[in-house]
Every structure is written in structure tokens, then in C-alpha cells.
Amino acid sequence: MFACVRVSACRVLEVSPERVTASTCLDELGADSLAVVEMAELMEEAVAQRSRHRVRVDDVALVRARTFADLAGELSRSLARVPGVGTPHPASAERARGM
């Protein structure tokens, strides 16, 4: 999931992938609320293409997100809430947190 977040962040914020780490704060790279919404839309589209499941990242969670790992975690949780998909594998959750 983190790769999806990184690609979305690079497109929206026009930054290099090296600058987008799990622990990087969104505001460090200039991500305001509009940018976060744009990134979420790109992430939702990417997940839909890869998994063939439509996901919707919770708007409240977007507001609470402080780091790119927070966004990846919320994207994983959103996918886990899709009927028939279930909970992501623990290793996926660790990768989302950048471990």
C-alpha cells in the first residue's frame, strides 16, 4: 500500500520518491487538505485497478493523517472493510508503516 501512497504523493506534490518516506509528515512536503484529497482519489483509483475492488478512504481519517504511513494504513483499512476482501496480511500492515 505504501508504494501506492508514494506514487500518488509524487504526482500531486511534484516531489521525488526519495522524499516520500513512511515517517515524513504530510506538511513537510506541502500537502494541504486539498492535496491530501487528491492523493486519496489517486490511491483509491490505483487500488481499484490492482484489486478490482472499489475502496473509499474515510474523510475523517484523511484529516487525522499526519504522515504518509498514516495514509497507507488508512488505505489498508479501507480495503479490509470491502466485503470479501478481509483483513490485510500483518506483513502488509508492517510495510504500510514502513517497517
Biotite code that builds the C-alpha atoms (Angstrom):
import biotite.structure as struc

atoms = struc.array([
    struc.Atom([0.000, 0.000, 0.000], chain_id="A", res_id=1, res_name="MET", atom_name="CA", element="C"),
    struc.Atom([2.847, 2.382, 0.740], chain_id="A", res_id=2, res_name="PHE", atom_name="CA", element="C"),
    struc.Atom([4.011, 2.236, -2.882], chain_id="A", res_id=3, res_name="ALA", atom_name="CA", element="C"),
    struc.Atom([0.557, 3.415, -3.919], chain_id="A", res_id=4, res_name="CYS", atom_name="CA", element="C"),
    struc.Atom([0.763, 6.307, -1.454], chain_id="A", res_id=5, res_name="VAL", atom_name="CA", element="C"),
    struc.Atom([4.248, 7.227, -2.657], chain_id="A", res_id=6, res_name="ARG", atom_name="CA", element="C"),
    struc.Atom([3.242, 7.312, -6.334], chain_id="A", res_id=7, res_name="VAL", atom_name="CA", element="C"),
    struc.Atom([0.174, 9.414, -5.532], chain_id="A", res_id=8, res_name="SER", atom_name="CA", element="C"),
    struc.Atom([2.187, 11.830, -3.391], chain_id="A", res_id=9, res_name="ALA", atom_name="CA", element="C"),
    struc.Atom([4.840, 12.255, -6.059], chain_id="A", res_id=10, res_name="CYS", atom_name="CA", element="C"),
    struc.Atom([2.230, 13.066, -8.689], chain_id="A", res_id=11, res_name="ARG", atom_name="CA", element="C"),
    struc.Atom([0.226, 15.508, -6.586], chain_id="A", res_id=12, res_name="VAL", atom_name="CA", element="C"),
    struc.Atom([3.073, 17.196, -4.720], chain_id="A", res_id=13, res_name="LEU", atom_name="CA", element="C"),
    struc.Atom([5.562, 17.015, -7.613], chain_id="A", res_id=14, res_name="GLU", atom_name="CA", element="C"),
    struc.Atom([8.350, 15.623, -5.430], chain_id="A", res_id=15, res_name="VAL", atom_name="CA", element="C"),
    struc.Atom([10.866, 12.825, -5.942], chain_id="A", res_id=16, res_name="SER", atom_name="CA", element="C"),
    struc.Atom([10.078, 9.396, -4.487], chain_id="A", res_id=17, res_name="PRO", atom_name="CA", element="C"),
    struc.Atom([13.067, 9.622, -2.116], chain_id="A", res_id=18, res_name="GLU", atom_name="CA", element="C"),
    struc.Atom([11.370, 12.472, -0.270], chain_id="A", res_id=19, res_name="ARG", atom_name="CA", element="C"),
    struc.Atom([8.247, 10.434, 0.478], chain_id="A", res_id=20, res_name="VAL", atom_name="CA", element="C"),
    struc.Atom([9.020, 8.116, 3.382], chain_id="A", res_id=21, res_name="THR", atom_name="CA", element="C"),
    struc.Atom([6.643, 6.476, 5.820], chain_id="A", res_id=22, res_name="ALA", atom_name="CA", element="C"),
    struc.Atom([7.673, 8.840, 8.608], chain_id="A", res_id=23, res_name="SER", atom_name="CA", element="C"),
    struc.Atom([7.594, 12.013, 6.518], chain_id="A", res_id=24, res_name="THR", atom_name="CA", element="C"),
    struc.Atom([4.944, 14.417, 7.750], chain_id="A", res_id=25, res_name="CYS", atom_name="CA", element="C"),
    struc.Atom([2.474, 15.478, 5.092], chain_id="A", res_id=26, res_name="LEU", atom_name="CA", element="C"),
    struc.Atom([3.000, 19.165, 5.781], chain_id="A", res_id=27, res_name="ASP", atom_name="CA", element="C"),
    struc.Atom([6.793, 18.791, 5.379], chain_id="A", res_id=28, res_name="GLU", atom_name="CA", element="C"),
    struc.Atom([6.196, 18.365, 1.658], chain_id="A", res_id=29, res_name="LEU", atom_name="CA", element="C"),
    struc.Atom([3.478, 20.996, 1.448], chain_id="A", res_id=30, res_name="GLY", atom_name="CA", element="C"),
    struc.Atom([0.472, 18.678, 1.462], chain_id="A", res_id=31, res_name="ALA", atom_name="CA", element="C"),
    struc.Atom([-2.547, 20.769, 2.394], chain_id="A", res_id=32, res_name="ASP", atom_name="CA", element="C"),
    struc.Atom([-6.060, 19.355, 2.744], chain_id="A", res_id=33, res_name="SER", atom_name="CA", element="C"),
    struc.Atom([-6.778, 19.670, -0.990], chain_id="A", res_id=34, res_name="LEU", atom_name="CA", element="C"),
    struc.Atom([-3.572, 17.805, -1.864], chain_id="A", res_id=35, res_name="ALA", atom_name="CA", element="C"),
    struc.Atom([-4.454, 15.035, 0.601], chain_id="A", res_id=36, res_name="VAL", atom_name="CA", element="C"),
    struc.Atom([-7.883, 14.640, -1.007], chain_id="A", res_id=37, res_name="VAL", atom_name="CA", element="C"),
    struc.Atom([-6.264, 14.494, -4.465], chain_id="A", res_id=38, res_name="GLU", atom_name="CA", element="C"),
    struc.Atom([-3.807, 11.857, -3.240], chain_id="A", res_id=39, res_name="MET", atom_name="CA", element="C"),
    struc.Atom([-6.657, 9.832, -1.734], chain_id="A", res_id=40, res_name="ALA", atom_name="CA", element="C"),
    struc.Atom([-8.525, 9.868, -5.040], chain_id="A", res_id=41, res_name="GLU", atom_name="CA", element="C"),
    struc.Atom([-5.444, 8.616, -6.888], chain_id="A", res_id=42, res_name="LEU", atom_name="CA", element="C"),
    struc.Atom([-4.863, 5.931, -4.248], chain_id="A", res_id=43, res_name="MET", atom_name="CA", element="C"),
    struc.Atom([-8.488, 4.761, -4.486], chain_id="A", res_id=44, res_name="GLU", atom_name="CA", element="C"),
    struc.Atom([-8.194, 4.527, -8.282], chain_id="A", res_id=45, res_name="GLU", atom_name="CA", element="C"),
    struc.Atom([-4.919, 2.610, -8.070], chain_id="A", res_id=46, res_name="ALA", atom_name="CA", element="C"),
    struc.Atom([-6.338, 0.109, -5.583], chain_id="A", res_id=47, res_name="VAL", atom_name="CA", element="C"),
    struc.Atom([-9.425, -0.364, -7.754], chain_id="A", res_id=48, res_name="ALA", atom_name="CA", element="C"),
    struc.Atom([-7.250, -1.129, -10.769], chain_id="A", res_id=49, res_name="GLN", atom_name="CA", element="C"),
    struc.Atom([-4.994, -3.554, -8.886], chain_id="A", res_id=50, res_name="ARG", atom_name="CA", element="C"),
    struc.Atom([-7.555, -5.353, -6.739], chain_id="A", res_id=51, res_name="SER", atom_name="CA", element="C"),
    struc.Atom([-10.736, -4.873, -8.766], chain_id="A", res_id=52, res_name="ARG", atom_name="CA", element="C"),
    struc.Atom([-12.382, -3.553, -5.569], chain_id="A", res_id=53, res_name="HIS", atom_name="CA", element="C"),
    struc.Atom([-13.617, -0.014, -5.084], chain_id="A", res_id=54, res_name="ARG", atom_name="CA", element="C"),
    struc.Atom([-12.422, 1.490, -1.835], chain_id="A", res_id=55, res_name="VAL", atom_name="CA", element="C"),
    struc.Atom([-13.251, 4.781, -0.206], chain_id="A", res_id=56, res_name="ARG", atom_name="CA", element="C"),
    struc.Atom([-10.801, 6.293, 2.249], chain_id="A", res_id=57, res_name="VAL", atom_name="CA", element="C"),
    struc.Atom([-12.658, 7.819, 5.182], chain_id="A", res_id=58, res_name="ASP", atom_name="CA", element="C"),
    struc.Atom([-12.649, 11.632, 5.062], chain_id="A", res_id=59, res_name="ASP", atom_name="CA", element="C"),
    struc.Atom([-12.212, 11.928, 8.827], chain_id="A", res_id=60, res_name="VAL", atom_name="CA", element="C"),
    struc.Atom([-9.170, 9.665, 8.644], chain_id="A", res_id=61, res_name="ALA", atom_name="CA", element="C"),
    struc.Atom([-7.714, 11.893, 5.934], chain_id="A", res_id=62, res_name="LEU", atom_name="CA", element="C"),
    struc.Atom([-7.990, 14.886, 8.228], chain_id="A", res_id=63, res_name="VAL", atom_name="CA", element="C"),
    struc.Atom([-6.306, 12.962, 11.063], chain_id="A", res_id=64, res_name="ARG", atom_name="CA", element="C"),
    struc.Atom([-3.433, 11.664, 8.918], chain_id="A", res_id=65, res_name="ALA", atom_name="CA", element="C"),
    struc.Atom([-0.121, 13.279, 9.783], chain_id="A", res_id=66, res_name="ARG", atom_name="CA", element="C"),
    struc.Atom([2.357, 11.073, 7.913], chain_id="A", res_id=67, res_name="THR", atom_name="CA", element="C"),
    struc.Atom([2.427, 9.101, 4.704], chain_id="A", res_id=68, res_name="PHE", atom_name="CA", element="C"),
    struc.Atom([2.347, 5.925, 6.820], chain_id="A", res_id=69, res_name="ALA", atom_name="CA", element="C"),
    struc.Atom([-0.960, 7.142, 8.261], chain_id="A", res_id=70, res_name="ASP", atom_name="CA", element="C"),
    struc.Atom([-2.359, 7.404, 4.722], chain_id="A", res_id=71, res_name="LEU", atom_name="CA", element="C"),
    struc.Atom([-1.075, 3.922, 3.810], chain_id="A", res_id=72, res_name="ALA", atom_name="CA", element="C"),
    struc.Atom([-2.605, 2.481, 6.966], chain_id="A", res_id=73, res_name="GLY", atom_name="CA", element="C"),
    struc.Atom([-5.952, 4.044, 6.249], chain_id="A", res_id=74, res_name="GLU", atom_name="CA", element="C"),
    struc.Atom([-5.866, 2.783, 2.675], chain_id="A", res_id=75, res_name="LEU", atom_name="CA", element="C"),
    struc.Atom([-5.212, -0.747, 4.012], chain_id="A", res_id=76, res_name="SER", atom_name="CA", element="C"),
    struc.Atom([-8.070, -0.418, 6.499], chain_id="A", res_id=77, res_name="ARG", atom_name="CA", element="C"),
    struc.Atom([-10.386, 0.824, 3.739], chain_id="A", res_id=78, res_name="SER", atom_name="CA", element="C"),
    struc.Atom([-9.568, -2.187, 1.592], chain_id="A", res_id=79, res_name="LEU", atom_name="CA", element="C"),
    struc.Atom([-10.072, -4.526, 4.568], chain_id="A", res_id=80, res_name="ALA", atom_name="CA", element="C"),
    struc.Atom([-13.607, -3.137, 5.000], chain_id="A", res_id=81, res_name="ARG", atom_name="CA", element="C"),
    struc.Atom([-14.591, -4.223, 1.472], chain_id="A", res_id=82, res_name="VAL", atom_name="CA", element="C"),
    struc.Atom([-16.834, -7.315, 1.718], chain_id="A", res_id=83, res_name="PRO", atom_name="CA", element="C"),
    struc.Atom([-14.999, -10.428, 0.598], chain_id="A", res_id=84, res_name="GLY", atom_name="CA", element="C"),
    struc.Atom([-11.550, -8.914, 0.910], chain_id="A", res_id=85, res_name="VAL", atom_name="CA", element="C"),
    struc.Atom([-10.939, -9.269, 4.634], chain_id="A", res_id=86, res_name="GLY", atom_name="CA", element="C"),
    struc.Atom([-8.088, -8.082, 6.764], chain_id="A", res_id=87, res_name="THR", atom_name="CA", element="C"),
    struc.Atom([-4.741, -7.461, 5.079], chain_id="A", res_id=88, res_name="PRO", atom_name="CA", element="C"),
    struc.Atom([-1.875, -9.783, 5.984], chain_id="A", res_id=89, res_name="HIS", atom_name="CA", element="C"),
    struc.Atom([0.126, -8.485, 9.006], chain_id="A", res_id=90, res_name="PRO", atom_name="CA", element="C"),
    struc.Atom([3.246, -8.096, 6.852], chain_id="A", res_id=91, res_name="ALA", atom_name="CA", element="C"),
    struc.Atom([1.282, -5.732, 4.597], chain_id="A", res_id=92, res_name="SER", atom_name="CA", element="C"),
    struc.Atom([0.373, -3.605, 7.588], chain_id="A", res_id=93, res_name="ALA", atom_name="CA", element="C"),
    struc.Atom([4.040, -3.506, 8.651], chain_id="A", res_id=94, res_name="GLU", atom_name="CA", element="C"),
    struc.Atom([5.098, -2.419, 5.158], chain_id="A", res_id=95, res_name="ARG", atom_name="CA", element="C"),
    struc.Atom([2.432, 0.308, 5.243], chain_id="A", res_id=96, res_name="ALA", atom_name="CA", element="C"),
    struc.Atom([4.065, 1.634, 8.408], chain_id="A", res_id=97, res_name="ARG", atom_name="CA", element="C"),
    struc.Atom([7.495, 1.500, 6.734], chain_id="A", res_id=98, res_name="GLY", atom_name="CA", element="C"),
    struc.Atom([8.867, -1.322, 8.876], chain_id="A", res_id=99, res_name="MET", atom_name="CA", element="C"),
])
